[in-house]
Amino acid sequence: MNSIKAFDIPPLPKGIRSRFVEEVNGLRIHILEAGEESPDRPLVLLLHGFPELAYSWRKVMPALAAAGYHVVAPDQRGYGRTTGWDPDYDGDLTSFRILNIVRDALALVAALGRESVAAVIGHDFGSFVAAYCALTRPDVFHAVAMMSAPFEGPPAFPIRTDSATSRAPEDDIHAALAALTPPRKHYQWYYGTRAANDDMRHCKQGVGDFLRAYFHCKSGDWTPNAPFPLKAWTAEELAKLPRYYIMERDLDMAETVAPDMPSEVEVAACGWLPDEELRFYTGEFTRTGFQGGLQWYRCMTGAEQIEELRLFSGRTITVPACFVAGARDWGIYQKPGAFEAMQTRACEKMLSCDLVEGAGHWVQQERPGAVAELLTRFLKRVS
């Protein structure tokens, strides 16, 4: 019943196994794990982002297991071989809110027979989930490592002044972006549109070439990636971000990244994502579509989730924390001030903040050795 042989999968590194965990907050969760042979090993939970899978952690899992940990990476709600989630745009959106994704993580820990986690480690959107795991349940998640996406803390209540209630910075940004030349739009709000899934799943170049271009242009291999901090949340400043973040208004994401499709020579030189491994991503997202992951963006940009998260307004992460990202990753700076707020306000025990040279957004795939070393050092410090 728990075999994955019904699907093609490239060989996993030695020591990693694949299985399913039943009845996890309404899901049947597919996990990759390593180091499970010793029941007394501390548990480390790895949470992927978009458009990734548990498979995205394959290159760092053996090293973490060798360091003495039981390492578990799930296909999160909306992704891969995990089932039980609603794939319909008009389906149950509330199940994709961040606090329910945290509930998925809690339920998975319990289903694995554990009461706590030595550290929860999240990349990209998984960094956001990991941060809320640590913020809301520090009794379970004893440390947190955030990767590529800094956490600035939960949304605050609007500040009331004598004249009026201040508005959120997002209120006016879309009109301002549309007024630029050429007109622009923010990718996160685009990902919340009804069209986004079909734009990518049925794009002209095909899912495989779309993913190849998308992974390439956000990686350290794409020479224009030379990130720097932005001054403010304004259209003029945001327009300095690459087009895969601040898109041309009349293009979809597949059209946006198509001009940056790597050449055959560049693909052959891409040791961190050879064609065999890309084919696994292609097969999974061709089968499932992208809507499950896109629902997360709909929730993140929706008023309902923001109001829900304001319950934690003013709270900080009190467990030990670290941050790891590629030095060529624009994700560090896509929200002006978030990187600085994470280090000075959102986390009380920020132990380290490391930028890996040569890597872009997919840092744990691009530079797995360096990432595994940094994470192992952090885990040893907090154990």
SVG drawing of the C-alpha trace seen along z (x, -y; Angstrom):
<svg xmlns="http://www.w3.org/2000/svg" viewBox="-15 -64 46 66">
<polyline fill="none" stroke="black" stroke-width="0.4" points="0.0,0.0 2.8,-2.4 4.9,-1.6 5.7,-4.4 6.5,-2.1 3.4,-3.3 5.4,-6.4 8.8,-6.9 11.4,-8.3 15.1,-8.8 17.4,-7.0 17.5,-8.5 20.8,-9.0 21.8,-6.0 20.2,-6.0 17.0,-7.8 13.7,-5.9 10.2,-6.9 7.0,-5.9 3.5,-7.2 2.2,-8.3 -1.6,-7.8 -4.2,-10.0 -2.3,-13.2 -4.8,-16.1 -6.9,-14.6 -3.9,-13.8 -2.0,-10.7 1.5,-12.3 4.3,-11.1 7.7,-11.5 11.3,-10.9 13.4,-10.0 16.9,-9.2 18.4,-8.1 15.2,-6.4 17.0,-3.2 17.7,-4.6 14.4,-5.5 16.3,-7.7 17.7,-10.1 16.5,-13.7 13.9,-14.5 14.6,-17.2 11.7,-18.2 12.4,-19.7 9.7,-21.8 9.9,-22.6 8.6,-25.6 7.2,-26.4 7.5,-24.7 9.4,-22.0 8.8,-18.7 10.3,-16.6 12.7,-15.5 14.2,-19.0 16.0,-18.0 17.5,-14.8 21.1,-16.2 21.3,-17.4 19.4,-14.6 22.2,-12.0 24.6,-14.5 22.1,-15.4 21.4,-11.7 25.1,-11.1 25.4,-13.8 23.0,-11.8 19.5,-12.9 16.3,-11.3 15.5,-13.5 12.0,-13.7 10.9,-15.7 7.2,-15.6 5.5,-16.5 3.4,-19.3 -0.3,-19.8 -1.0,-20.5 2.1,-18.8 3.5,-15.6 2.3,-12.3 0.6,-13.6 -3.2,-13.2 -6.3,-14.3 -6.2,-18.0 -8.6,-19.7 -7.1,-20.5 -10.0,-22.7 -9.5,-26.5 -13.0,-26.8 -12.5,-24.2 -11.6,-24.3 -9.2,-27.3 -9.2,-27.5 -7.3,-24.2 -4.3,-25.9 -4.0,-28.7 -0.7,-28.8 -2.0,-27.7 -3.5,-24.6 -0.2,-23.9 1.4,-24.2 -1.3,-21.8 -0.1,-19.4 3.4,-19.5 2.2,-19.0 0.1,-16.0 3.0,-14.5 5.3,-14.7 2.7,-12.9 2.1,-10.3 5.8,-9.6 5.5,-8.8 7.3,-12.0 6.4,-14.7 9.0,-17.3 11.3,-18.2 15.0,-19.2 14.6,-21.7 12.1,-22.6 13.9,-23.8 12.0,-25.5 12.9,-26.8 11.1,-29.4 7.4,-29.2 8.4,-26.4 10.5,-29.0 7.3,-30.9 5.7,-27.6 8.7,-26.8 8.7,-30.2 5.1,-29.9 5.7,-26.4 8.4,-27.9 6.3,-31.0 3.1,-29.2 4.5,-26.0 7.9,-26.5 7.2,-23.6 7.2,-21.2 9.6,-22.9 12.7,-23.5 14.7,-25.4 14.1,-26.8 16.2,-27.3 14.7,-29.6 16.1,-29.5 15.8,-32.0 12.7,-33.7 13.2,-35.9 10.5,-36.2 9.6,-39.7 7.1,-38.6 3.3,-38.2 1.2,-41.0 0.5,-43.9 -2.8,-45.6 -3.1,-48.9 -1.9,-51.8 -4.7,-54.3 -3.7,-57.9 -5.7,-61.0 -6.9,-61.4 -7.3,-57.9 -6.2,-54.3 -3.0,-53.8 -3.3,-51.6 -1.3,-48.5 1.5,-49.1 -0.1,-46.6 -3.2,-48.7 -1.9,-51.0 1.0,-49.0 -0.9,-47.3 -2.2,-50.5 1.3,-52.0 2.9,-48.9 0.3,-49.0 1.2,-52.7 4.8,-51.9 6.2,-51.7 5.8,-48.9 2.9,-48.1 3.9,-45.6 2.3,-43.2 3.5,-41.3 4.0,-37.6 2.4,-36.7 -0.9,-38.2 -0.6,-36.8 -0.2,-33.3 -3.6,-33.9 -5.4,-34.3 -7.6,-31.6 -5.5,-31.6 -2.1,-30.9 -2.3,-27.1 -3.4,-26.7 -0.8,-29.2 1.9,-27.0 0.4,-23.5 -0.6,-24.0 2.1,-26.5 3.3,-26.6 6.8,-25.3 5.6,-22.5 6.0,-21.9 9.5,-20.6 10.9,-23.6 8.9,-25.9 10.4,-24.4 13.9,-24.4 13.7,-28.1 12.1,-28.9 14.7,-27.0 17.5,-28.5 16.5,-32.2 16.2,-32.1 19.5,-30.2 23.0,-31.4 23.6,-30.2 21.6,-33.2 24.2,-36.0 21.7,-38.9 21.0,-37.8 23.0,-40.3 20.7,-41.2 20.8,-44.2 18.4,-45.7 15.5,-47.8 14.8,-51.1 11.0,-50.9 7.8,-49.1 7.2,-51.3 6.5,-50.5 9.8,-52.2 11.8,-50.2 10.0,-46.9 10.6,-47.4 14.3,-46.8 13.5,-43.2 13.8,-40.6 10.8,-40.1 10.1,-36.7 9.1,-38.7 7.7,-41.9 6.2,-40.7 5.1,-42.5 1.4,-43.0 0.3,-41.3 2.6,-38.2 2.0,-35.0 4.8,-33.3 5.6,-30.8 5.9,-33.6 8.0,-35.7 10.7,-33.1 10.7,-31.7 13.3,-34.2 15.7,-33.0 15.6,-29.3 19.1,-28.1 21.0,-26.8 21.9,-23.2 25.4,-23.9 24.1,-25.5 21.7,-22.6 24.6,-20.1 26.7,-22.1 23.9,-22.2 25.2,-19.6 22.8,-20.5 19.7,-19.7 20.5,-17.3 17.7,-16.3 17.0,-13.1 16.2,-14.9 14.2,-17.7 12.1,-15.0 10.9,-13.9 9.6,-17.4 8.1,-17.6 6.3,-14.3 4.9,-15.3 3.7,-18.7 2.3,-17.5 0.3,-14.9 -0.9,-17.2 -0.8,-20.6 0.3,-23.7 -3.0,-24.7 -2.2,-23.1 0.9,-25.3 -0.8,-28.3 -3.6,-28.1 -0.9,-29.0 -0.3,-32.3 -4.0,-33.0 -4.2,-32.6 -1.0,-34.6 -2.4,-37.6 -5.9,-37.3 -7.4,-39.4 -8.8,-36.3 -5.4,-34.8 -3.9,-38.2 -6.6,-38.7 -6.1,-35.2 -2.3,-35.7 -2.9,-39.0 -3.7,-36.9 0.1,-36.6 0.8,-40.3 3.8,-41.4 5.0,-37.9 8.5,-36.8 10.2,-33.5 11.8,-32.6 13.6,-29.4 17.1,-29.4 17.0,-30.5 19.2,-30.8 18.9,-31.9 20.6,-30.4 20.3,-31.6 22.2,-31.9 24.2,-35.1 22.7,-35.5 19.1,-35.0 16.8,-38.0 14.3,-36.3 16.3,-37.8 15.3,-41.3 12.0,-40.9 10.1,-42.4 12.0,-45.5 13.1,-45.5 12.1,-41.9 15.7,-40.6 16.7,-43.2 13.5,-42.8 14.1,-39.0 17.5,-39.7 16.6,-42.6 12.9,-42.1 11.2,-38.9 13.7,-36.4 15.0,-36.7 17.8,-34.2 19.2,-34.6 22.4,-32.6 23.6,-32.9 22.8,-34.4 24.7,-32.9 24.7,-33.7 26.2,-30.9 28.5,-32.2 27.6,-31.2 24.1,-30.0 20.8,-31.5 17.3,-30.7 17.5,-26.8 20.4,-26.9 20.0,-23.4 20.1,-21.9 22.7,-24.2 25.2,-24.0 24.1,-21.0 27.5,-20.5 27.7,-24.0 24.1,-24.0 24.4,-20.7 27.5,-21.9 25.8,-25.1 22.7,-23.3 24.7,-20.6 26.7,-23.3 23.4,-25.0 21.9,-21.7 24.9,-20.9 24.7,-24.4 21.1,-24.0 21.2,-20.3"/>
</svg>
